[in-house]
Amino acid sequence: FTLVTKNSAFSFEGDLKVTQRDTNLLENLFAVNENDGLSYALSISKIKGNFKFALSSENKSPGFDPNDLGVNFTTNIRNHELRIEYNKYNPFSIFNRSRNSLTFSLEQDYTTGELLRKRYRGRFFYMFPSFTAIFLNMSSQIGDGIDLFESRVPGQKFIIPEFYYNGIGISTDYRKPFAFDGSIGYGEGYFTDYVVNHYFEMELEPIIRVNDKLTLRPSLNYSSFLNGAGFAGFFDGQPKYGVRDVRTLTNILQGKYLFKNNLALTLRIRHYWSYGLYDYYGDLDEDGYIIPDDTFTGNADFNFNAFNTDLIFTWQFGPGSFLNIVYKNELQRDEQNIERSYFRNLGSVFDEDQRNTITLKVIYFLDAVSSYEKLFQQ
């Protein structure tokens, strides 16, 4: 539900979802079952003016599973957030407008109430009269955090180290034939007193408007995560963890051709390459920290490539109504031998079997109020 005050200054929102999985569901509809799941959320927001805020709480029980009707990745969690915004919508100083927000969040274990993570995020966006914009992103986890899922073992904690991240970016005027988006960021985490992990990422995306019908958007994203800790795999049925260096490169070429304002063809080609080298392996102690195991002789290094091609035909045949025909081609290659040559990785993925899918999707917008009025007027 969503409730808004008469002056449109405040809103109150909430939802309640229940999932039940039972072979005799109709007979046992109101019976208590260990597979039953509950999800509920409440929020209050100030939505009018330069200063805004939102206070929200989202809660999902361990048994909540809507995956037949949607996608849900995290359960057994309570997430509480406070978001504060200050925006300026009219020109001031040397800027055309600005958006500024800070978000503070707490995560808890749904069952025990144990505090898992304390985080804050900030985003600051400023646009000049030339319609070039600069932005700053920052995020941090205060103290060590607990991940209930990374261990892959129910009930076993995994510690996420305290970290901070700062990034800066630029976006130029999209109305011009050539525009450009770019960003760069760096962060550090403190896994132990002697292991510091480093995160770096960079993204470049030119936007080339060839003419009124054709637009090209090539992009490149590179990231490196050095001394990152995580799950390595199961060896002889036992979970192993490690500290690793992971580097990832993603290249995308996207083109969109407009036949008419309501008729378009989009082609998107993507190559994703990621490889990781482990420095050492170990086991988790009771608190969720990795204890090195010098006797382990396994290998979890990885070299993964994916090449995807998407061809999308879109026809808007009415207000809010669309016909989409989507063709997807997918190639993947996963191996332990690290190949550092980009072009050899790109070439090797074409030796794999491909997967092809075609999807037809129709969305029709029905104005129920207008249809109801027309029906009774007749």
C-alpha positions as CSV (number, residue, x, y, z in Angstrom):
1,F,0.0,0.0,0.0
2,T,1.0,3.7,-0.5
3,L,-0.6,6.5,1.4
4,V,0.1,10.2,0.6
5,T,-0.9,13.2,2.7
6,K,-3.2,15.8,1.1
7,N,-0.4,18.3,0.6
8,S,1.8,15.6,-1.0
9,A,4.5,16.2,1.6
10,F,4.7,12.7,3.2
11,S,4.1,9.2,2.1
12,F,3.6,5.9,4.0
13,E,4.3,2.6,2.3
14,G,4.2,-1.0,3.2
15,D,3.8,-4.5,1.9
16,L,3.2,-7.9,3.4
17,K,4.0,-11.2,1.6
18,V,3.5,-14.8,2.7
19,T,4.8,-17.9,0.9
20,Q,3.6,-21.4,1.6
21,R,4.9,-24.6,0.1
22,D,2.9,-27.7,0.7
23,T,1.8,-30.6,-1.4
24,N,-1.7,-30.2,0.1
25,L,-1.7,-26.5,0.3
26,L,-5.5,-26.0,-0.1
27,E,-6.1,-28.4,2.8
28,N,-3.4,-27.0,5.0
29,L,-3.8,-23.3,4.0
30,F,-3.8,-22.0,7.6
31,A,-1.7,-24.7,9.2
32,V,1.7,-23.7,10.5
33,N,4.4,-25.2,8.4
34,E,8.2,-24.9,8.8
35,N,8.4,-24.0,5.1
36,D,6.1,-21.0,5.5
37,G,7.8,-17.6,4.8
38,L,7.0,-14.1,5.7
39,S,8.3,-10.8,4.2
40,Y,7.1,-7.3,5.3
41,A,8.3,-3.8,4.9
42,L,7.3,-0.4,6.2
43,S,8.5,3.1,5.4
44,I,7.8,6.8,6.1
45,S,9.1,9.4,3.7
46,K,9.2,13.2,3.3
47,I,8.8,13.5,-0.5
48,K,8.3,17.3,-1.0
49,G,10.8,20.1,-1.0
50,N,14.5,20.4,-1.1
51,F,15.0,18.4,2.1
52,K,13.7,14.9,2.0
53,F,14.2,11.8,4.1
54,A,13.0,8.2,4.3
55,L,13.0,5.8,7.2
56,S,12.4,2.1,6.2
57,S,12.5,-1.4,7.5
58,E,12.5,-4.6,5.4
59,N,12.2,-8.0,7.0
60,K,12.4,-11.5,5.5
61,S,12.1,-14.7,7.4
62,P,14.3,-17.8,6.7
63,G,11.5,-19.6,4.9
64,F,10.4,-16.8,2.6
65,D,10.7,-18.1,-1.0
66,P,8.8,-16.3,-3.8
67,N,11.0,-17.7,-6.5
68,D,8.1,-19.1,-8.5
69,L,6.6,-15.6,-8.8
70,G,9.8,-13.5,-8.6
71,V,13.4,-13.6,-7.6
72,N,14.7,-13.4,-4.1
73,F,18.4,-13.8,-3.2
74,T,18.5,-13.1,0.5
75,T,16.4,-14.3,3.4
76,N,16.7,-14.4,7.2
77,I,17.5,-10.7,7.2
78,R,16.3,-7.4,8.7
79,N,17.5,-4.3,7.0
80,H,16.8,-0.8,8.5
81,E,17.7,2.3,6.6
82,L,17.6,6.1,7.0
83,R,18.1,8.1,3.9
84,I,18.6,11.9,4.0
85,E,18.5,14.0,0.8
86,Y,19.1,17.7,0.1
87,N,18.5,18.7,-3.5
88,K,18.5,22.0,-5.4
89,Y,16.3,22.0,-8.5
90,N,17.0,25.6,-9.7
91,P,20.3,27.2,-10.8
92,F,22.6,28.4,-8.0
93,S,26.2,29.5,-7.9
94,I,28.0,27.9,-10.8
95,F,25.6,24.9,-11.0
96,N,22.3,24.2,-12.7
97,R,21.1,21.7,-10.1
98,S,22.3,19.2,-7.5
99,R,21.3,16.0,-5.7
100,N,22.9,15.0,-2.4
101,S,22.1,11.9,-0.3
102,L,23.4,10.0,2.7
103,T,22.1,6.6,3.6
104,F,22.8,4.8,6.9
105,S,21.8,1.1,7.2
106,L,21.8,-1.7,9.8
107,E,21.4,-5.4,9.0
108,Q,20.3,-7.9,11.5
109,D,19.8,-11.7,11.6
110,Y,16.0,-12.2,11.4
111,T,16.0,-15.1,13.8
112,T,18.4,-14.1,16.5
113,G,18.4,-10.3,16.1
114,E,22.2,-10.3,16.0
115,L,23.7,-7.2,14.4
116,L,25.4,-8.1,11.1
117,R,26.6,-5.0,9.3
118,K,26.7,-1.2,9.8
119,R,27.1,0.8,6.6
120,Y,26.7,4.2,5.1
121,R,26.6,5.4,1.5
122,G,26.8,8.8,0.0
123,R,26.1,10.2,-3.5
124,F,26.7,13.8,-4.5
125,F,25.7,15.0,-8.0
126,Y,26.2,18.5,-9.5
127,M,25.3,19.6,-13.0
128,F,26.7,22.7,-14.7
129,P,24.7,25.0,-17.1
130,S,26.5,23.2,-19.9
131,F,24.7,20.0,-18.8
132,T,28.0,18.4,-17.9
133,A,27.7,16.7,-14.5
134,I,30.2,15.5,-11.9
135,F,29.4,13.1,-9.1
136,L,31.1,11.6,-6.1
137,N,30.2,8.2,-4.6
138,M,31.4,6.9,-1.2
139,S,30.5,4.0,1.0
140,S,31.9,2.3,4.1
141,Q,31.3,-0.5,6.5
142,I,31.9,0.5,10.1
143,G,33.7,-2.3,11.8
144,D,33.8,-6.0,10.8
145,G,30.5,-7.3,9.3
146,I,29.0,-10.8,9.2
147,D,27.9,-12.5,6.0
148,L,25.5,-15.4,6.7
149,F,25.8,-16.9,3.2
150,E,29.4,-16.6,1.9
151,S,30.5,-19.6,4.0
152,R,28.0,-21.9,2.1
153,V,27.5,-23.7,5.4
154,P,24.2,-23.1,7.4
155,G,24.9,-21.4,10.7
156,Q,28.6,-20.6,9.9
157,K,29.5,-17.0,9.9
158,F,31.9,-15.3,7.5
159,I,33.6,-12.0,8.4
160,I,33.5,-9.1,5.9
161,P,36.3,-6.7,6.8
162,E,35.8,-3.1,7.6
163,F,36.2,-1.1,4.4
164,Y,35.8,2.3,2.7
165,Y,35.3,3.3,-0.9
166,N,35.4,6.6,-2.8
167,G,34.7,7.2,-6.5
168,I,34.3,10.2,-8.8
169,G,32.8,10.5,-12.2
170,I,31.8,12.8,-15.0
171,S,28.9,12.7,-17.5
172,T,28.7,15.2,-20.4
173,D,25.7,16.6,-22.4
174,Y,23.8,13.7,-24.1
175,R,22.2,16.2,-26.6
176,K,25.5,16.5,-28.4
177,P,26.7,14.1,-31.2
178,F,29.5,12.9,-28.9
179,A,29.1,12.5,-25.1
180,F,31.1,10.7,-22.5
181,D,30.6,9.0,-19.2
182,G,33.5,8.0,-17.0
183,S,34.3,7.1,-13.4
184,I,37.1,5.9,-11.3
185,G,37.1,4.6,-7.7
186,Y,39.3,3.1,-5.0
187,G,38.7,1.4,-1.7
188,E,40.5,-0.5,1.1
189,G,39.4,-3.1,3.5
190,Y,41.2,-4.4,6.7
191,F,40.8,-8.2,6.8
192,T,43.4,-8.6,9.6
193,D,46.0,-6.5,11.2
194,Y,48.5,-7.6,8.5
195,V,46.3,-8.2,5.4
196,V,44.8,-5.1,3.7
197,N,42.7,-5.6,0.6
198,H,42.6,-3.1,-2.2
199,Y,39.8,-2.4,-4.7
200,F,40.1,-0.3,-7.8
201,E,37.7,0.2,-10.7
202,M,37.5,2.3,-13.8
203,E,34.7,2.7,-16.4
204,L,34.7,4.5,-19.7
205,E,31.7,4.9,-22.0
206,P,31.5,7.2,-25.0
207,I,28.1,7.9,-26.5
208,I,28.2,8.4,-30.2
209,R,25.0,9.7,-32.0
210,V,25.8,9.0,-35.6
211,N,22.5,10.5,-36.7
212,D,18.9,10.9,-35.5
213,K,18.4,7.1,-35.9
214,L,21.6,5.4,-34.9
215,T,23.4,5.6,-31.5
216,L,26.5,3.7,-30.5
217,R,27.6,3.1,-26.9
218,P,30.9,1.2,-26.5
219,S,32.0,0.8,-22.9
220,L,35.0,-0.6,-20.9
221,N,35.0,-1.6,-17.2
222,Y,38.1,-2.8,-15.4
223,S,38.3,-3.7,-11.7
224,S,40.9,-5.4,-9.5
225,F,40.3,-6.7,-6.0
226,L,43.6,-7.6,-4.3
227,N,43.8,-9.7,-1.1
228,G,40.0,-10.3,-1.2
229,A,38.7,-13.1,1.0
230,G,36.0,-15.5,0.2
231,F,34.7,-19.0,-0.4
232,A,37.1,-21.1,-2.6
233,G,35.0,-24.3,-3.0
234,F,34.3,-27.8,-1.6
235,F,37.2,-30.2,-1.6
236,D,36.5,-33.8,-0.5
237,G,33.2,-32.5,0.8
238,Q,34.7,-29.9,3.0
239,P,34.5,-26.1,2.5
240,K,37.7,-24.2,1.9
241,Y,38.2,-20.4,1.9
242,G,41.1,-18.2,0.8
243,V,42.6,-14.9,0.1
244,R,42.9,-14.1,-3.6
245,D,43.6,-11.5,-6.3
246,V,40.7,-11.1,-8.8
247,R,40.9,-8.9,-11.9
248,T,37.9,-8.4,-14.2
249,L,37.5,-6.7,-17.6
250,T,34.2,-6.2,-19.3
251,N,33.8,-4.8,-22.9
252,I,30.4,-3.9,-24.3
253,L,29.4,-2.6,-27.7
254,Q,25.7,-1.5,-27.9
255,G,24.0,0.1,-30.8
256,K,20.4,1.2,-31.2
257,Y,18.6,2.0,-34.5
258,L,15.3,3.8,-34.5
259,F,13.1,3.0,-37.5
260,K,10.4,5.2,-36.1
261,N,9.8,6.8,-32.7
262,N,8.0,3.7,-31.6
263,L,10.0,1.1,-33.5
264,A,13.6,0.2,-32.6
265,L,16.3,-2.5,-32.9
266,T,19.0,-2.8,-30.3
267,L,22.2,-4.9,-30.6
268,R,24.3,-5.5,-27.5
269,I,27.6,-7.5,-27.6
270,R,29.4,-8.2,-24.3
271,H,32.7,-10.0,-23.4
272,Y,33.3,-10.6,-19.7
273,W,36.7,-11.9,-18.5
274,S,37.6,-12.5,-14.9
275,Y,40.5,-14.4,-13.4
276,G,41.6,-15.1,-9.8
277,L,44.8,-16.3,-8.2
278,Y,44.8,-17.5,-4.6
279,D,47.5,-16.4,-2.2
280,Y,46.6,-19.0,0.5
281,Y,43.7,-21.2,1.7
282,G,42.3,-22.0,5.1
283,D,39.3,-22.8,7.3
284,L,36.9,-20.6,9.2
285,D,37.1,-20.4,13.0
286,E,34.0,-20.1,15.2
287,D,33.9,-16.3,14.7
288,G,34.2,-16.5,10.9
289,Y,37.8,-15.5,10.3
290,I,40.0,-17.5,7.9
291,I,42.8,-19.6,9.6
292,P,45.5,-20.5,7.1
293,D,46.0,-24.2,6.3
294,D,49.5,-24.8,5.0
295,T,48.8,-28.5,4.4
296,F,46.1,-27.8,1.8
297,T,47.2,-28.8,-1.8
298,G,44.1,-28.0,-3.8
299,N,43.7,-25.4,-6.4
300,A,40.8,-23.0,-6.8
301,D,42.3,-20.5,-9.3
302,F,39.9,-19.6,-12.1
303,N,39.8,-18.1,-15.5
304,F,36.3,-17.3,-16.7
305,N,35.1,-15.9,-20.0
306,A,31.5,-15.2,-21.2
307,F,30.5,-13.8,-24.5
308,N,26.9,-12.6,-24.9
309,T,25.0,-11.3,-27.9
310,D,21.5,-9.8,-27.5
311,L,19.3,-8.6,-30.4
312,I,16.1,-6.8,-29.2
313,F,13.3,-5.7,-31.5
314,T,10.9,-3.3,-29.7
315,W,7.5,-2.0,-31.0
316,Q,5.4,0.3,-28.9
317,F,2.0,-0.2,-30.4
318,G,0.1,1.9,-27.8
319,P,0.5,3.9,-24.7
320,G,2.4,1.7,-22.2
321,S,2.0,-1.3,-24.6
322,F,5.0,-3.1,-26.1
323,L,5.9,-6.0,-28.2
324,N,9.5,-7.3,-27.6
325,I,11.2,-10.0,-29.6
326,V,14.6,-10.9,-28.0
327,Y,17.3,-13.2,-29.4
328,K,20.1,-14.2,-27.1
329,N,23.4,-16.1,-27.8
330,E,25.6,-17.2,-25.0
331,L,29.1,-18.7,-24.8
332,Q,31.0,-19.5,-21.6
333,R,34.4,-21.0,-20.8
334,D,35.6,-21.8,-17.2
335,E,39.1,-23.2,-16.5
336,Q,41.8,-23.2,-13.8
337,N,44.8,-22.3,-16.1
338,I,45.3,-18.6,-16.1
339,E,45.7,-17.1,-19.6
340,R,46.7,-13.4,-19.3
341,S,46.4,-12.5,-23.0
342,Y,43.1,-10.8,-23.7
343,F,42.8,-11.8,-27.3
344,R,43.6,-15.5,-26.5
345,N,40.8,-15.4,-24.0
346,L,38.4,-13.8,-26.5
347,G,39.3,-16.4,-29.1
348,S,39.1,-19.4,-26.8
349,V,35.5,-18.7,-25.7
350,F,34.3,-19.4,-29.3
351,D,35.5,-23.0,-29.0
352,E,32.7,-23.6,-26.5
353,D,29.1,-24.8,-27.3
354,Q,26.7,-22.0,-27.7
355,R,23.2,-21.5,-26.2
356,N,20.5,-19.7,-28.2
357,T,17.2,-18.5,-27.0
358,I,14.3,-16.5,-28.6
359,T,11.7,-14.8,-26.4
360,L,8.5,-13.1,-27.3
361,K,7.0,-10.7,-24.8
362,V,3.8,-8.6,-25.0
363,I,2.9,-5.9,-22.5
364,Y,-0.6,-4.4,-22.8
365,F,-1.6,-1.4,-20.7
366,L,-5.3,-1.5,-19.8
367,D,-6.7,1.7,-18.2
368,A,-9.2,0.0,-15.9
369,V,-10.8,3.3,-14.8
370,S,-11.4,4.6,-18.3
371,S,-12.7,1.1,-19.5
372,Y,-15.1,1.0,-16.6
373,E,-16.5,4.4,-17.3
374,K,-16.9,3.7,-21.0
375,L,-18.6,0.4,-20.3
376,F,-21.2,2.0,-18.0
377,Q,-21.7,5.0,-20.2
378,Q,-22.7,2.7,-23.0
